[in-house]
Amino acid sequence: MRLIPRAASPRHSVLYFYFTIDFLPFLFAIFRQLLHILLLLPSVQDWQGSLLRYIVHVFYSVVFTLTWRRLEFLDTLIFLTPSFLT
């Protein structure tokens, strides 16, 4: 008996996992730990202000983009849902 692989659906892809809101707390935890490690490095203490501002800006931009895309997707689903199901 030979197993035939199914076509990969978006729910089973790795990218789907990264674009879910469930992944965001994990992402926040990783970011917080990286900041703590970064602040402990002695060579970083001279230029930590500008670097941290840049990192925080990039991180929150990515998180906002991921969350916003997910919310737009949910709004689309709610809009397309028949009224008798809501």
PDB file of N, CA, C and O in Angstrom:
ATOM      1  N   MET A   1       0.843  -1.180   0.000  1.00  0.00           N
ATOM      2  CA  MET A   1       0.000   0.000   0.000  1.00  0.00           C
ATOM      3  C   MET A   1       0.887   1.242   0.000  1.00  0.00           C
ATOM      4  O   MET A   1       1.770   1.377   0.847  1.00  0.00           O
ATOM      5  N   ARG A   2       0.661   2.118  -0.918  1.00  0.00           N
ATOM      6  CA  ARG A   2       1.482   3.319  -1.051  1.00  0.00           C
ATOM      7  C   ARG A   2       0.676   4.552  -0.627  1.00  0.00           C
ATOM      8  O   ARG A   2      -0.473   4.732  -1.031  1.00  0.00           O
ATOM      9  N   LEU A   3       1.294   5.377   0.178  1.00  0.00           N
ATOM     10  CA  LEU A   3       0.626   6.593   0.623  1.00  0.00           C
ATOM     11  C   LEU A   3       0.860   7.701  -0.390  1.00  0.00           C
ATOM     12  O   LEU A   3       1.994   7.973  -0.785  1.00  0.00           O
ATOM     13  N   ILE A   4      -0.199   8.317  -0.794  1.00  0.00           N
ATOM     14  CA  ILE A   4      -0.107   9.436  -1.724  1.00  0.00           C
ATOM     15  C   ILE A   4      -0.240  10.719  -0.913  1.00  0.00           C
ATOM     16  O   ILE A   4      -1.244  10.919  -0.229  1.00  0.00           O
ATOM     17  N   PRO A   5       0.771  11.593  -0.983  1.00  0.00           N
ATOM     18  CA  PRO A   5       0.676  12.834  -0.190  1.00  0.00           C
ATOM     19  C   PRO A   5      -0.443  13.731  -0.697  1.00  0.00           C
ATOM     20  O   PRO A   5      -0.644  13.897  -1.900  1.00  0.00           O
ATOM     21  N   ARG A   6      -1.152  14.295   0.248  1.00  0.00           N
ATOM     22  CA  ARG A   6      -2.211  15.247  -0.115  1.00  0.00           C
ATOM     23  C   ARG A   6      -1.593  16.580  -0.479  1.00  0.00           C
ATOM     24  O   ARG A   6      -0.457  16.885  -0.114  1.00  0.00           O
ATOM     25  N   ALA A   7      -2.351  17.349  -1.193  1.00  0.00           N
ATOM     26  CA  ALA A   7      -1.906  18.709  -1.499  1.00  0.00           C
ATOM     27  C   ALA A   7      -1.882  19.509  -0.199  1.00  0.00           C
ATOM     28  O   ALA A   7      -2.808  19.430   0.608  1.00  0.00           O
ATOM     29  N   ALA A   8      -0.848  20.253  -0.013  1.00  0.00           N
ATOM     30  CA  ALA A   8      -0.696  21.028   1.227  1.00  0.00           C
ATOM     31  C   ALA A   8      -1.715  22.159   1.253  1.00  0.00           C
ATOM     32  O   ALA A   8      -1.765  23.005   0.360  1.00  0.00           O
ATOM     33  N   SER A   9      -2.508  22.145   2.284  1.00  0.00           N
ATOM     34  CA  SER A   9      -3.476  23.226   2.446  1.00  0.00           C
ATOM     35  C   SER A   9      -2.827  24.346   3.261  1.00  0.00           C
ATOM     36  O   SER A   9      -1.834  24.106   3.948  1.00  0.00           O
ATOM     37  N   PRO A  10      -3.363  25.546   3.198  1.00  0.00           N
ATOM     38  CA  PRO A  10      -2.774  26.645   3.973  1.00  0.00           C
ATOM     39  C   PRO A  10      -2.740  26.374   5.473  1.00  0.00           C
ATOM     40  O   PRO A  10      -1.848  26.864   6.164  1.00  0.00           O
ATOM     41  N   ARG A  11      -3.685  25.613   5.981  1.00  0.00           N
ATOM     42  CA  ARG A  11      -3.710  25.346   7.417  1.00  0.00           C
ATOM     43  C   ARG A  11      -2.550  24.472   7.862  1.00  0.00           C
ATOM     44  O   ARG A  11      -2.140  24.537   9.021  1.00  0.00           O
ATOM     45  N   HIS A  12      -2.017  23.661   6.969  1.00  0.00           N
ATOM     46  CA  HIS A  12      -0.948  22.759   7.346  1.00  0.00           C
ATOM     47  C   HIS A  12       0.429  23.297   6.985  1.00  0.00           C
ATOM     48  O   HIS A  12       1.431  22.625   7.229  1.00  0.00           O
ATOM     49  N   SER A  13       0.502  24.459   6.426  1.00  0.00           N
ATOM     50  CA  SER A  13       1.796  24.999   6.048  1.00  0.00           C
ATOM     51  C   SER A  13       2.433  25.705   7.234  1.00  0.00           C
ATOM     52  O   SER A  13       1.756  26.121   8.174  1.00  0.00           O
ATOM     53  N   VAL A  14       3.738  25.826   7.166  1.00  0.00           N
ATOM     54  CA  VAL A  14       4.472  26.495   8.235  1.00  0.00           C
ATOM     55  C   VAL A  14       4.134  27.982   8.260  1.00  0.00           C
ATOM     56  O   VAL A  14       4.052  28.579   9.333  1.00  0.00           O
ATOM     57  N   LEU A  15       3.939  28.579   7.101  1.00  0.00           N
ATOM     58  CA  LEU A  15       3.630  30.004   7.046  1.00  0.00           C
ATOM     59  C   LEU A  15       2.306  30.317   7.727  1.00  0.00           C
ATOM     60  O   LEU A  15       2.153  31.390   8.310  1.00  0.00           O
ATOM     61  N   TYR A  16       1.348  29.400   7.665  1.00  0.00           N
ATOM     62  CA  TYR A  16       0.071  29.638   8.333  1.00  0.00           C
ATOM     63  C   TYR A  16       0.286  29.783   9.838  1.00  0.00           C
ATOM     64  O   TYR A  16      -0.358  30.604  10.491  1.00  0.00           O
ATOM     65  N   PHE A  17       1.206  28.970  10.382  1.00  0.00           N
ATOM     66  CA  PHE A  17       1.490  29.044  11.815  1.00  0.00           C
ATOM     67  C   PHE A  17       2.072  30.404  12.184  1.00  0.00           C
ATOM     68  O   PHE A  17       1.717  30.970  13.218  1.00  0.00           O
ATOM     69  N   TYR A  18       2.950  30.923  11.359  1.00  0.00           N
ATOM     70  CA  TYR A  18       3.569  32.205  11.658  1.00  0.00           C
ATOM     71  C   TYR A  18       2.586  33.365  11.540  1.00  0.00           C
ATOM     72  O   TYR A  18       2.795  34.408  12.159  1.00  0.00           O
ATOM     73  N   PHE A  19       1.536  33.210  10.771  1.00  0.00           N
ATOM     74  CA  PHE A  19       0.603  34.308  10.568  1.00  0.00           C
ATOM     75  C   PHE A  19      -0.606  34.230  11.493  1.00  0.00           C
ATOM     76  O   PHE A  19      -1.583  34.951  11.290  1.00  0.00           O
ATOM     77  N   THR A  20      -0.556  33.385  12.484  1.00  0.00           N
ATOM     78  CA  THR A  20      -1.673  33.310  13.422  1.00  0.00           C
ATOM     79  C   THR A  20      -1.374  34.141  14.653  1.00  0.00           C
ATOM     80  O   THR A  20      -0.216  34.360  15.008  1.00  0.00           O
ATOM     81  N   ILE A  21      -2.419  34.595  15.289  1.00  0.00           N
ATOM     82  CA  ILE A  21      -2.262  35.399  16.498  1.00  0.00           C
ATOM     83  C   ILE A  21      -1.721  34.538  17.635  1.00  0.00           C
ATOM     84  O   ILE A  21      -1.101  35.064  18.559  1.00  0.00           O
ATOM     85  N   ASP A  22      -1.942  33.224  17.585  1.00  0.00           N
ATOM     86  CA  ASP A  22      -1.453  32.347  18.641  1.00  0.00           C
ATOM     87  C   ASP A  22       0.065  32.379  18.738  1.00  0.00           C
ATOM     88  O   ASP A  22       0.618  32.097  19.801  1.00  0.00           O
ATOM     89  N   PHE A  23       0.738  32.713  17.665  1.00  0.00           N
ATOM     90  CA  PHE A  23       2.195  32.732  17.665  1.00  0.00           C
ATOM     91  C   PHE A  23       2.756  34.024  18.270  1.00  0.00           C
ATOM     92  O   PHE A  23       3.925  34.059  18.655  1.00  0.00           O
ATOM     93  N   LEU A  24       1.955  35.074  18.361  1.00  0.00           N
ATOM     94  CA  LEU A  24       2.456  36.376  18.800  1.00  0.00           C
ATOM     95  C   LEU A  24       2.995  36.383  20.236  1.00  0.00           C
ATOM     96  O   LEU A  24       4.043  36.990  20.458  1.00  0.00           O
ATOM     97  N   PRO A  25       2.348  35.748  21.229  1.00  0.00           N
ATOM     98  CA  PRO A  25       2.951  35.743  22.565  1.00  0.00           C
ATOM     99  C   PRO A  25       4.327  35.088  22.586  1.00  0.00           C
ATOM    100  O   PRO A  25       5.221  35.531  23.308  1.00  0.00           O
ATOM    101  N   PHE A  26       4.493  34.032  21.792  1.00  0.00           N
ATOM    102  CA  PHE A  26       5.789  33.380  21.692  1.00  0.00           C
ATOM    103  C   PHE A  26       6.814  34.336  21.080  1.00  0.00           C
ATOM    104  O   PHE A  26       7.965  34.380  21.516  1.00  0.00           O
ATOM    105  N   LEU A  27       6.402  35.084  20.093  1.00  0.00           N
ATOM    106  CA  LEU A  27       7.275  36.063  19.451  1.00  0.00           C
ATOM    107  C   LEU A  27       7.654  37.171  20.428  1.00  0.00           C
ATOM    108  O   LEU A  27       8.805  37.607  20.448  1.00  0.00           O
ATOM    109  N   PHE A  28       6.711  37.627  21.230  1.00  0.00           N
ATOM    110  CA  PHE A  28       7.001  38.637  22.249  1.00  0.00           C
ATOM    111  C   PHE A  28       8.010  38.111  23.265  1.00  0.00           C
ATOM    112  O   PHE A  28       8.921  38.834  23.669  1.00  0.00           O
ATOM    113  N   ALA A  29       7.851  36.847  23.680  1.00  0.00           N
ATOM    114  CA  ALA A  29       8.770  36.270  24.662  1.00  0.00           C
ATOM    115  C   ALA A  29      10.194  36.177  24.107  1.00  0.00           C
ATOM    116  O   ALA A  29      11.159  36.476  24.810  1.00  0.00           O
ATOM    117  N   ILE A  30      10.318  35.766  22.853  1.00  0.00           N
ATOM    118  CA  ILE A  30      11.638  35.694  22.226  1.00  0.00           C
ATOM    119  C   ILE A  30      12.258  37.084  22.155  1.00  0.00           C
ATOM    120  O   ILE A  30      13.437  37.259  22.464  1.00  0.00           O
ATOM    121  N   PHE A  31      11.470  38.066  21.750  1.00  0.00           N
ATOM    122  CA  PHE A  31      11.967  39.429  21.638  1.00  0.00           C
ATOM    123  C   PHE A  31      12.417  39.963  22.994  1.00  0.00           C
ATOM    124  O   PHE A  31      13.456  40.617  23.086  1.00  0.00           O
ATOM    125  N   ARG A  32      11.653  39.693  24.037  1.00  0.00           N
ATOM    126  CA  ARG A  32      12.009  40.170  25.373  1.00  0.00           C
ATOM    127  C   ARG A  32      13.327  39.551  25.845  1.00  0.00           C
ATOM    128  O   ARG A  32      14.172  40.238  26.420  1.00  0.00           O
ATOM    129  N   GLN A  33      13.496  38.246  25.596  1.00  0.00           N
ATOM    130  CA  GLN A  33      14.740  37.601  25.992  1.00  0.00           C
ATOM    131  C   GLN A  33      15.932  38.135  25.208  1.00  0.00           C
ATOM    132  O   GLN A  33      17.018  38.309  25.762  1.00  0.00           O
ATOM    133  N   LEU A  34      15.729  38.394  23.918  1.00  0.00           N
ATOM    134  CA  LEU A  34      16.825  38.961  23.122  1.00  0.00           C
ATOM    135  C   LEU A  34      17.215  40.346  23.621  1.00  0.00           C
ATOM    136  O   LEU A  34      18.395  40.696  23.631  1.00  0.00           O
ATOM    137  N   LEU A  35      16.237  41.127  24.031  1.00  0.00           N
ATOM    138  CA  LEU A  35      16.551  42.450  24.577  1.00  0.00           C
ATOM    139  C   LEU A  35      17.348  42.346  25.869  1.00  0.00           C
ATOM    140  O   LEU A  35      18.284  43.115  26.088  1.00  0.00           O
ATOM    141  N   HIS A  36      16.981  41.393  26.728  1.00  0.00           N
ATOM    142  CA  HIS A  36      17.719  41.225  27.980  1.00  0.00           C
ATOM    143  C   HIS A  36      19.156  40.811  27.710  1.00  0.00           C
ATOM    144  O   HIS A  36      20.081  41.320  28.343  1.00  0.00           O
ATOM    145  N   ILE A  37      19.345  39.897  26.781  1.00  0.00           N
ATOM    146  CA  ILE A  37      20.701  39.461  26.431  1.00  0.00           C
ATOM    147  C   ILE A  37      21.483  40.612  25.825  1.00  0.00           C
ATOM    148  O   ILE A  37      22.662  40.801  26.126  1.00  0.00           O
ATOM    149  N   LEU A  38      20.826  41.376  24.973  1.00  0.00           N
ATOM    150  CA  LEU A  38      21.480  42.495  24.310  1.00  0.00           C
ATOM    151  C   LEU A  38      21.928  43.550  25.316  1.00  0.00           C
ATOM    152  O   LEU A  38      23.004  44.131  25.175  1.00  0.00           O
ATOM    153  N   LEU A  39      21.112  43.793  26.317  1.00  0.00           N
ATOM    154  CA  LEU A  39      21.462  44.805  27.309  1.00  0.00           C
ATOM    155  C   LEU A  39      22.604  44.364  28.212  1.00  0.00           C
ATOM    156  O   LEU A  39      23.278  45.202  28.811  1.00  0.00           O
ATOM    157  N   LEU A  40      22.828  43.057  28.317  1.00  0.00           N
ATOM    158  CA  LEU A  40      23.898  42.559  29.169  1.00  0.00           C
ATOM    159  C   LEU A  40      25.267  42.615  28.488  1.00  0.00           C
ATOM    160  O   LEU A  40      26.292  42.544  29.166  1.00  0.00           O
ATOM    161  N   LEU A  41      25.298  42.741  27.182  1.00  0.00           N
ATOM    162  CA  LEU A  41      26.579  42.790  26.484  1.00  0.00           C
ATOM    163  C   LEU A  41      27.270  44.132  26.735  1.00  0.00           C
ATOM    164  O   LEU A  41      26.660  45.180  26.525  1.00  0.00           O
ATOM    165  N   PRO A  42      28.524  44.120  27.176  1.00  0.00           N
ATOM    166  CA  PRO A  42      29.198  45.392  27.484  1.00  0.00           C
ATOM    167  C   PRO A  42      29.454  46.253  26.252  1.00  0.00           C
ATOM    168  O   PRO A  42      29.440  47.480  26.350  1.00  0.00           O
ATOM    169  N   SER A  43      29.683  45.644  25.108  1.00  0.00           N
ATOM    170  CA  SER A  43      29.969  46.436  23.906  1.00  0.00           C
ATOM    171  C   SER A  43      28.731  47.152  23.395  1.00  0.00           C
ATOM    172  O   SER A  43      28.842  48.104  22.622  1.00  0.00           O
ATOM    173  N   VAL A  44      27.541  46.703  23.820  1.00  0.00           N
ATOM    174  CA  VAL A  44      26.297  47.295  23.340  1.00  0.00           C
ATOM    175  C   VAL A  44      25.920  48.528  24.144  1.00  0.00           C
ATOM    176  O   VAL A  44      25.168  49.374  23.661  1.00  0.00           O
ATOM    177  N   GLN A  45      26.424  48.640  25.343  1.00  0.00           N
ATOM    178  CA  GLN A  45      25.984  49.707  26.240  1.00  0.00           C
ATOM    179  C   GLN A  45      26.321  51.095  25.710  1.00  0.00           C
ATOM    180  O   GLN A  45      25.678  52.064  26.112  1.00  0.00           O
ATOM    181  N   ASP A  46      27.297  51.226  24.830  1.00  0.00           N
ATOM    182  CA  ASP A  46      27.643  52.540  24.285  1.00  0.00           C
ATOM    183  C   ASP A  46      26.609  53.030  23.277  1.00  0.00           C
ATOM    184  O   ASP A  46      26.285  54.217  23.238  1.00  0.00           O
ATOM    185  N   TRP A  47      26.096  52.119  22.468  1.00  0.00           N
ATOM    186  CA  TRP A  47      25.175  52.529  21.408  1.00  0.00           C
ATOM    187  C   TRP A  47      23.823  51.835  21.510  1.00  0.00           C
ATOM    188  O   TRP A  47      23.134  51.642  20.508  1.00  0.00           O
ATOM    189  N   GLN A  48      23.450  51.460  22.733  1.00  0.00           N
ATOM    190  CA  GLN A  48      22.214  50.705  22.907  1.00  0.00           C
ATOM    191  C   GLN A  48      20.964  51.537  22.628  1.00  0.00           C
ATOM    192  O   GLN A  48      19.947  50.980  22.212  1.00  0.00           O
ATOM    193  N   GLY A  49      21.008  52.833  22.842  1.00  0.00           N
ATOM    194  CA  GLY A  49      19.815  53.647  22.642  1.00  0.00           C
ATOM    195  C   GLY A  49      19.307  53.604  21.219  1.00  0.00           C
ATOM    196  O   GLY A  49      18.132  53.320  20.986  1.00  0.00           O
ATOM    197  N   SER A  50      20.178  53.884  20.263  1.00  0.00           N
ATOM    198  CA  SER A  50      19.734  53.896  18.862  1.00  0.00           C
ATOM    199  C   SER A  50      19.422  52.498  18.365  1.00  0.00           C
ATOM    200  O   SER A  50      18.479  52.309  17.596  1.00  0.00           O
ATOM    201  N   LEU A  51      20.203  51.518  18.794  1.00  0.00           N
ATOM    202  CA  LEU A  51      19.956  50.142  18.358  1.00  0.00           C
ATOM    203  C   LEU A  51      18.625  49.631  18.896  1.00  0.00           C
ATOM    204  O   LEU A  51      17.857  49.007  18.164  1.00  0.00           O
ATOM    205  N   LEU A  52      18.350  49.892  20.159  1.00  0.00           N
ATOM    206  CA  LEU A  52      17.104  49.415  20.744  1.00  0.00           C
ATOM    207  C   LEU A  52      15.898  50.095  20.113  1.00  0.00           C
ATOM    208  O   LEU A  52      14.863  49.463  19.902  1.00  0.00           O
ATOM    209  N   ARG A  53      16.032  51.383  19.813  1.00  0.00           N
ATOM    210  CA  ARG A  53      14.928  52.058  19.133  1.00  0.00           C
ATOM    211  C   ARG A  53      14.661  51.425  17.771  1.00  0.00           C
ATOM    212  O   ARG A  53      13.507  51.247  17.380  1.00  0.00           O
ATOM    213  N   TYR A  54      15.716  51.088  17.059  1.00  0.00           N
ATOM    214  CA  TYR A  54      15.561  50.462  15.744  1.00  0.00           C
ATOM    215  C   TYR A  54      14.933  49.081  15.866  1.00  0.00           C
ATOM    216  O   TYR A  54      14.027  48.739  15.106  1.00  0.00           O
ATOM    217  N   ILE A  55      15.414  48.282  16.827  1.00  0.00           N
ATOM    218  CA  ILE A  55      14.885  46.928  17.007  1.00  0.00           C
ATOM    219  C   ILE A  55      13.412  46.976  17.396  1.00  0.00           C
ATOM    220  O   ILE A  55      12.596  46.228  16.859  1.00  0.00           O
ATOM    221  N   VAL A  56      13.080  47.858  18.332  1.00  0.00           N
ATOM    222  CA  VAL A  56      11.684  47.961  18.768  1.00  0.00           C
ATOM    223  C   VAL A  56      10.797  48.405  17.608  1.00  0.00           C
ATOM    224  O   VAL A  56       9.692  47.888  17.444  1.00  0.00           O
ATOM    225  N   HIS A  57      11.262  49.347  16.811  1.00  0.00           N
ATOM    226  CA  HIS A  57      10.486  49.818  15.665  1.00  0.00           C
ATOM    227  C   HIS A  57      10.238  48.685  14.668  1.00  0.00           C
ATOM    228  O   HIS A  57       9.109  48.493  14.215  1.00  0.00           O
ATOM    229  N   VAL A  58      11.279  47.943  14.329  1.00  0.00           N
ATOM    230  CA  VAL A  58      11.133  46.837  13.370  1.00  0.00           C
ATOM    231  C   VAL A  58      10.219  45.766  13.941  1.00  0.00           C
ATOM    232  O   VAL A  58       9.339  45.264  13.242  1.00  0.00           O
ATOM    233  N   PHE A  59      10.421  45.411  15.211  1.00  0.00           N
ATOM    234  CA  PHE A  59       9.631  44.343  15.821  1.00  0.00           C
ATOM    235  C   PHE A  59       8.142  44.703  15.843  1.00  0.00           C
ATOM    236  O   PHE A  59       7.302  43.899  15.440  1.00  0.00           O
ATOM    237  N   TYR A  60       7.823  45.899  16.308  1.00  0.00           N
ATOM    238  CA  TYR A  60       6.418  46.267  16.380  1.00  0.00           C
ATOM    239  C   TYR A  60       5.802  46.480  15.006  1.00  0.00           C
ATOM    240  O   TYR A  60       4.598  46.289  14.834  1.00  0.00           O
ATOM    241  N   SER A  61       6.602  46.870  14.033  1.00  0.00           N
ATOM    242  CA  SER A  61       6.090  46.960  12.666  1.00  0.00           C
ATOM    243  C   SER A  61       5.709  45.585  12.139  1.00  0.00           C
ATOM    244  O   SER A  61       4.664  45.420  11.510  1.00  0.00           O
ATOM    245  N   VAL A  62       6.564  44.597  12.399  1.00  0.00           N
ATOM    246  CA  VAL A  62       6.280  43.228  11.946  1.00  0.00           C
ATOM    247  C   VAL A  62       5.057  42.680  12.662  1.00  0.00           C
ATOM    248  O   VAL A  62       4.174  42.097  12.034  1.00  0.00           O
ATOM    249  N   VAL A  63       5.003  42.865  13.978  1.00  0.00           N
ATOM    250  CA  VAL A  63       3.865  42.344  14.746  1.00  0.00           C
ATOM    251  C   VAL A  63       2.571  43.012  14.303  1.00  0.00           C
ATOM    252  O   VAL A  63       1.548  42.343  14.158  1.00  0.00           O
ATOM    253  N   PHE A  64       2.605  44.329  14.084  1.00  0.00           N
ATOM    254  CA  PHE A  64       1.405  45.025  13.647  1.00  0.00           C
ATOM    255  C   PHE A  64       0.966  44.524  12.275  1.00  0.00           C
ATOM    256  O   PHE A  64      -0.227  44.340  12.033  1.00  0.00           O
ATOM    257  N   THR A  65       1.925  44.304  11.377  1.00  0.00           N
ATOM    258  CA  THR A  65       1.585  43.819  10.043  1.00  0.00           C
ATOM    259  C   THR A  65       0.957  42.436  10.113  1.00  0.00           C
ATOM    260  O   THR A  65      -0.054  42.178   9.461  1.00  0.00           O
ATOM    261  N   LEU A  66       1.551  41.544  10.902  1.00  0.00           N
ATOM    262  CA  LEU A  66       1.006  40.184  11.016  1.00  0.00           C
ATOM    263  C   LEU A  66      -0.388  40.219  11.631  1.00  0.00           C
ATOM    264  O   LEU A  66      -1.300  39.547  11.149  1.00  0.00           O
ATOM    265  N   THR A  67      -0.550  41.000  12.692  1.00  0.00           N
ATOM    266  CA  THR A  67      -1.850  41.064  13.358  1.00  0.00           C
ATOM    267  C   THR A  67      -2.886  41.696  12.450  1.00  0.00           C
ATOM    268  O   THR A  67      -4.025  41.233  12.389  1.00  0.00           O
ATOM    269  N   TRP A  68      -2.504  42.750  11.743  1.00  0.00           N
ATOM    270  CA  TRP A  68      -3.449  43.439  10.877  1.00  0.00           C
ATOM    271  C   TRP A  68      -3.909  42.538   9.746  1.00  0.00           C
ATOM    272  O   TRP A  68      -5.091  42.534   9.404  1.00  0.00           O
ATOM    273  N   ARG A  69      -2.995  41.774   9.160  1.00  0.00           N
ATOM    274  CA  ARG A  69      -3.388  40.856   8.087  1.00  0.00           C
ATOM    275  C   ARG A  69      -4.355  39.811   8.613  1.00  0.00           C
ATOM    276  O   ARG A  69      -5.322  39.455   7.939  1.00  0.00           O
ATOM    277  N   ARG A  70      -4.095  39.321   9.815  1.00  0.00           N
ATOM    278  CA  ARG A  70      -4.978  38.318  10.396  1.00  0.00           C
ATOM    279  C   ARG A  70      -6.358  38.923  10.658  1.00  0.00           C
ATOM    280  O   ARG A  70      -7.377  38.285  10.391  1.00  0.00           O
ATOM    281  N   LEU A  71      -6.394  40.143  11.176  1.00  0.00           N
ATOM    282  CA  LEU A  71      -7.679  40.775  11.468  1.00  0.00           C
ATOM    283  C   LEU A  71      -8.454  41.079  10.186  1.00  0.00           C
ATOM    284  O   LEU A  71      -9.679  40.959  10.158  1.00  0.00           O
ATOM    285  N   GLU A  72      -7.742  41.472   9.124  1.00  0.00           N
ATOM    286  CA  GLU A  72      -8.419  41.690   7.850  1.00  0.00           C
ATOM    287  C   GLU A  72      -9.018  40.391   7.342  1.00  0.00           C
ATOM    288  O   GLU A  72     -10.124  40.382   6.802  1.00  0.00           O
ATOM    289  N   PHE A  73      -8.289  39.292   7.515  1.00  0.00           N
ATOM    290  CA  PHE A  73      -8.781  37.988   7.101  1.00  0.00           C
ATOM    291  C   PHE A  73     -10.040  37.613   7.889  1.00  0.00           C
ATOM    292  O   PHE A  73     -11.008  37.105   7.323  1.00  0.00           O
ATOM    293  N   LEU A  74     -10.015  37.872   9.208  1.00  0.00           N
ATOM    294  CA  LEU A  74     -11.182  37.558  10.035  1.00  0.00           C
ATOM    295  C   LEU A  74     -12.367  38.436   9.659  1.00  0.00           C
ATOM    296  O   LEU A  74     -13.504  37.966   9.629  1.00  0.00           O
ATOM    297  N   ASP A  75     -12.109  39.706   9.372  1.00  0.00           N
ATOM    298  CA  ASP A  75     -13.194  40.591   8.935  1.00  0.00           C
ATOM    299  C   ASP A  75     -13.814  40.099   7.635  1.00  0.00           C
ATOM    300  O   ASP A  75     -15.031  40.159   7.459  1.00  0.00           O
ATOM    301  N   THR A  76     -12.980  39.615   6.732  1.00  0.00           N
ATOM    302  CA  THR A  76     -13.488  39.077   5.466  1.00  0.00           C
ATOM    303  C   THR A  76     -14.361  37.862   5.719  1.00  0.00           C
ATOM    304  O   THR A  76     -15.419  37.711   5.107  1.00  0.00           O
ATOM    305  N   LEU A  77     -13.915  36.989   6.628  1.00  0.00           N
ATOM    306  CA  LEU A  77     -14.718  35.799   6.938  1.00  0.00           C
ATOM    307  C   LEU A  77     -16.054  36.186   7.567  1.00  0.00           C
ATOM    308  O   LEU A  77     -17.092  35.610   7.240  1.00  0.00           O
ATOM    309  N   ILE A  78     -16.021  37.159   8.468  1.00  0.00           N
ATOM    310  CA  ILE A  78     -17.257  37.581   9.116  1.00  0.00           C
ATOM    311  C   ILE A  78     -18.197  38.209   8.086  1.00  0.00           C
ATOM    312  O   ILE A  78     -19.408  37.991   8.123  1.00  0.00           O
ATOM    313  N   PHE A  79     -17.625  38.989   7.170  1.00  0.00           N
ATOM    314  CA  PHE A  79     -18.441  39.639   6.152  1.00  0.00           C
ATOM    315  C   PHE A  79     -19.079  38.608   5.218  1.00  0.00           C
ATOM    316  O   PHE A  79     -20.213  38.785   4.773  1.00  0.00           O
ATOM    317  N   LEU A  80     -18.349  37.535   4.925  1.00  0.00           N
ATOM    318  CA  LEU A  80     -18.861  36.525   4.000  1.00  0.00           C
ATOM    319  C   LEU A  80     -19.763  35.499   4.669  1.00  0.00           C
ATOM    320  O   LEU A  80     -20.414  34.709   3.985  1.00  0.00           O
ATOM    321  N   THR A  81     -19.808  35.500   6.001  1.00  0.00           N
ATOM    322  CA  THR A  81     -20.637  34.545   6.719  1.00  0.00           C
ATOM    323  C   THR A  81     -22.109  34.923   6.564  1.00  0.00           C
ATOM    324  O   THR A  81     -22.477  36.082   6.756  1.00  0.00           O
ATOM    325  N   PRO A  82     -22.937  33.964   6.222  1.00  0.00           N
ATOM    326  CA  PRO A  82     -24.375  34.282   6.120  1.00  0.00           C
ATOM    327  C   PRO A  82     -24.922  34.769   7.458  1.00  0.00           C
ATOM    328  O   PRO A  82     -24.467  34.338   8.518  1.00  0.00           O
ATOM    329  N   SER A  83     -25.888  35.657   7.401  1.00  0.00           N
ATOM    330  CA  SER A  83     -26.384  36.293   8.625  1.00  0.00           C
ATOM    331  C   SER A  83     -27.070  35.308   9.564  1.00  0.00           C
ATOM    332  O   SER A  83     -27.098  35.537  10.773  1.00  0.00           O
ATOM    333  N   PHE A  84     -27.622  34.223   9.039  1.00  0.00           N
ATOM    334  CA  PHE A  84     -28.316  33.297   9.929  1.00  0.00           C
ATOM    335  C   PHE A  84     -27.338  32.448  10.747  1.00  0.00           C
ATOM    336  O   PHE A  84     -27.756  31.778  11.692  1.00  0.00           O
ATOM    337  N   LEU A  85     -26.039  32.464  10.401  1.00  0.00           N
ATOM    338  CA  LEU A  85     -25.051  31.713  11.175  1.00  0.00           C
ATOM    339  C   LEU A  85     -24.454  32.534  12.303  1.00  0.00           C
ATOM    340  O   LEU A  85     -23.811  31.982  13.196  1.00  0.00           O
ATOM    341  N   THR A  86     -24.658  33.839  12.275  1.00  0.00           N
ATOM    342  CA  THR A  86     -24.045  34.686  13.310  1.00  0.00           C
ATOM    343  C   THR A  86     -25.016  34.962  14.432  1.00  0.00           C
ATOM    344  O   THR A  86     -24.673  35.657  15.388  1.00  0.00           O
TER     345      THR A  86
END
